[in-house]
């Protein structure tokens, strides 16, 4: 590592017990950040924090709860003295199925997890960052936010809401030197997909192999791929970037590879 891009920066990463969130936590930790991992999974979250060292701690958090998110931000400030980065990343696919079968309560629960949580994270982090005079908010959206057909109905709608909310909040918070951006992963095979499909290790390998064969780059993305993009957006190298959505999907949402039989 040539330089620690986040040396002594304080970051909250929600949904960081596994998948993309864990990949971001690992990379941020390697670059000198002090991190609070927030996740509903206490066992996995505690294990992750223990593996990453004494500058990383875990707080079990229900990201849909206003009080829990307020407590999370307060704990970060109480422990480390400030909050520099808020990465609202927690999520799951939520309710699936036909429009005709989706229950209203399941709709509400999915929006609570995917959109309300981001609103709460931004709201409480922004209060601290405004007083500091600086801060970075990064929200995990999805290629589902910009391209129909890449997820369940309500998941796609909720992620689209995250994207638009991030852009409009970026306009409000820019005056306080708070940058707000989105990162939109795609083509990444994580436990989120395995859990949704309810498949075992062998099934996971088969689905990932098939998924890779459909992608322009010929491989699936990894949490590390997304983490590198997140590191850039949360570093000084991106100090003039706000209100943007960085798509990291290996061109999955761009289109299928052009197959010209005359080219090899």
C-alpha positions in Angstrom: 0.0 0.0 0.0 1.6 3.2 -1.2 -0.5 5.5 0.9 -3.3 5.4 3.5 -6.1 7.4 1.8 -8.4 7.4 4.8 -5.9 7.7 7.6 -7.7 8.5 10.9 -11.0 9.1 9.1 -14.0 7.8 11.0 -16.5 5.8 8.9 -19.8 4.0 9.6 -20.6 1.2 7.2 -24.0 -0.4 7.4 -24.6 -3.9 6.3 -20.8 -4.6 6.6 -21.0 -8.0 8.2 -20.8 -9.7 4.8 -20.7 -9.1 1.1 -20.0 -5.7 -0.4 -20.2 -3.9 3.0 -17.5 -6.2 4.4 -15.3 -5.7 1.3 -15.6 -1.9 1.9 -14.8 -2.2 5.6 -11.7 -4.3 4.9 -10.3 -1.9 2.3 -11.1 1.2 4.4 -9.4 -0.4 7.3 -6.3 -1.1 5.2 -6.3 2.6 4.3 -6.2 3.8 7.9 -9.9 4.4 8.7 -11.5 3.9 12.1 -14.7 2.0 11.4 -18.0 1.2 13.0 -19.6 -1.8 11.4 -23.4 -1.7 11.7 -25.4 -4.8 10.9 -28.4 -6.7 12.2 -26.3 -9.9 12.3 -24.5 -9.8 15.6 -22.4 -12.9 15.1 -21.0 -12.1 11.7 -20.6 -8.4 12.5 -18.6 -9.1 15.7 -16.4 -11.6 13.9 -15.7 -9.2 11.1 -14.8 -6.4 13.6 -12.5 -8.8 15.5 -10.7 -9.8 12.3 -10.1 -6.2 11.2 -8.4 -5.1 14.4 -8.7 -2.6 17.2 -9.7 0.4 15.1 -12.9 -1.4 14.0 -15.8 -2.0 16.2 -19.3 -3.5 15.7 -22.7 -2.2 16.7 -25.8 -4.3 16.1 -28.2 -2.0 14.4 -31.7 -2.1 12.9 -31.2 0.4 10.1 -34.9 0.9 9.7 -35.2 2.4 13.2 -34.8 6.2 13.7 -33.6 5.8 17.2 -31.1 3.0 16.3 -29.6 5.1 13.6 -29.4 8.1 15.8 -27.6 6.0 18.5 -25.3 4.6 15.8 -24.1 8.0 14.8 -23.8 9.2 18.4 -21.7 6.1 19.3 -19.3 6.8 16.5 -18.8 10.4 17.6 -18.5 9.4 21.3 -15.9 6.7 20.5 -13.9 8.5 17.8 -14.7 12.2 18.3 -16.1 12.8 14.8 -17.8 11.2 11.7 -16.2 11.7 8.3 -17.8 9.0 6.2 -21.3 7.5 6.3 -21.8 4.6 3.9 -25.4 3.5 3.8 -25.1 0.1 2.4 -27.4 -2.3 4.3 -30.0 -4.1 2.2 -31.7 -7.2 0.9 -33.9 -8.0 -2.1 -37.0 -7.8 0.1 -40.4 -8.8 -1.2 -40.5 -10.7 -4.5 -43.3 -11.9 -6.8 -46.0 -10.6 -9.1 -47.5 -7.2 -8.6 -50.8 -9.0 -8.0 -49.4 -11.0 -5.1 -47.3 -8.4 -3.2 -48.7 -7.5 0.2 -48.7 -3.8 1.2 -46.9 -4.7 4.5 -44.1 -6.4 2.5 -43.9 -3.3 0.2 -43.5 -1.1 3.3 -40.9 -3.4 4.9 -38.8 -3.4 1.7 -38.9 0.3 1.4 -38.0 0.7 5.0 -34.9 -1.5 4.6 -33.7 0.0 1.3 -34.8 3.6 1.3 -35.9 4.7 4.8 -32.6 3.4 6.2 -30.6 5.6 3.7 -32.7 8.6 4.6 -32.1 8.0 8.3 -28.4 7.5 7.8 -28.1 10.7 5.8 -30.2 12.7 8.2 -28.3 11.8 11.4 -24.9 11.8 9.8 -25.5 15.2 8.2 -26.2 16.9 11.5 -22.8 15.9 12.8 -21.1 16.7 9.5 -22.7 20.1 9.3 -21.3 21.0 12.7 -17.9 19.8 11.6 -18.0 21.7 8.3 -17.3 18.6 6.2 -18.2 15.0 5.5 -18.9 12.3 2.9 -22.1 10.3 2.5 -22.0 7.3 0.1 -25.2 5.4 -0.6 -25.4 2.0 -2.2 -27.9 2.0 -5.0 -27.9 -0.6 -7.8 -28.0 -0.9 -11.6 -31.6 -1.8 -10.7 -32.1 1.9 -10.0 -31.5 2.8 -13.7 -32.4 -0.3 -15.7 -35.6 -2.3 -15.4 -35.4 -6.0 -15.1 -32.4 -6.4 -12.8 -34.3 -7.2 -9.6 -37.7 -7.6 -8.0 -40.2 -4.9 -8.6 -40.1 -3.2 -5.2 -36.3 -3.6 -4.8 -35.9 -1.7 -8.1 -38.3 1.1 -7.1 -36.6 1.5 -3.7 -33.1 1.6 -5.2 -34.3 4.2 -7.7 -35.6 6.3 -4.8 -32.2 6.0 -3.1 -30.5 7.4 -6.3 -32.9 10.3 -6.6 -32.8 11.1 -2.9 -29.0 11.1 -2.9 -28.9 13.6 -5.8 -31.3 16.0 -4.3 -29.8 15.8 -0.8 -26.4 16.4 -2.4 -27.6 19.8 -3.6 -28.8 20.8 -0.1 -25.6 19.6 1.7 -23.0 21.0 -0.7 -23.1 24.3 1.1 -21.7 22.6 4.2 -18.9 20.8 2.3 -20.7 17.5 2.6 -20.5 15.4 -0.5 -23.2 12.8 -1.3 -22.8 10.2 -4.0 -24.2 6.8 -5.0 -22.4 3.7 -6.0 -24.4 1.3 -8.2 -23.1 -2.3 -8.2 -24.1 -4.9 -10.7 -22.8 -8.3 -11.8 -21.6 -9.0 -8.3 -22.3 -12.4 -6.8 -22.7 -12.0 -3.1 -24.5 -13.9 -0.2 -27.5 -11.7 -1.0 -28.2 -13.7 -4.1 -27.5 -17.1 -2.6 -29.9 -16.3 0.3 -32.6 -15.1 -2.1 -32.3 -18.3 -4.2 -31.9 -20.6 -1.2 -29.2 -22.6 -2.8 -26.2 -24.5 -1.4 -22.5 -24.2 -2.1 -22.6 -26.2 -5.3 -25.6 -24.4 -6.5 -23.9 -21.1 -5.7 -20.9 -22.0 -7.8 -23.1 -23.0 -10.8 -25.1 -19.8 -10.7 -22.0 -17.7 -10.4 -20.4 -19.5 -13.4 -23.5 -19.0 -15.5 -23.7 -15.3 -14.4 -20.1 -14.8 -15.4 -20.8 -16.2 -18.9 -23.4 -13.6 -19.5 -21.3 -10.6 -18.5 -19.2 -8.6 -21.0 -16.0 -9.0 -19.0 -16.5 -12.7 -18.7 -16.4 -12.7 -14.9 -18.6 -11.6 -12.0 -17.6 -8.7 -9.9 -16.4 -9.0 -6.3 -16.9 -7.0 -3.2 -13.3 -5.8 -3.6 -14.2 -4.3 -7.0 -17.0 -2.2 -5.4 -14.8 -1.3 -2.5 -12.2 0.2 -4.7 -14.8 2.5 -6.3 -16.1 3.4 -2.8 -12.6 4.2 -1.6 -12.2 6.6 -4.5 -15.5 8.4 -3.8 -14.6 8.7 -0.1 -11.1 10.0 -0.7 -9.7 13.4 -1.4 -9.2 12.3 -5.0 -13.0 12.8 -5.4 -13.2 16.1 -3.5 -15.0 17.8 -6.4 -17.5 15.0 -7.0 -20.9 15.1 -5.5 -24.5 14.3 -6.6 -23.2 11.5 -8.8 -23.9 7.8 -9.4 -20.9 5.6 -10.1 -22.0 2.4 -11.9 -19.6 -0.5 -11.2 -21.1 -3.4 -13.1 -18.6 -4.7 -15.7 -21.0 -3.2 -18.3 -23.8 -5.6 -17.3 -26.5 -2.9 -17.7 -24.9 -1.5 -20.8 -25.9 -4.4 -23.0 -24.9 -7.7 -24.3 -21.6 -8.3 -26.1 -21.7 -7.9 -29.8 -21.0 -11.2 -31.4 -19.3 -10.7 -34.8 -18.4 -14.1 -36.4 -15.7 -12.4 -38.4 -13.8 -11.1 -35.3 -11.7 -13.3 -33.1 
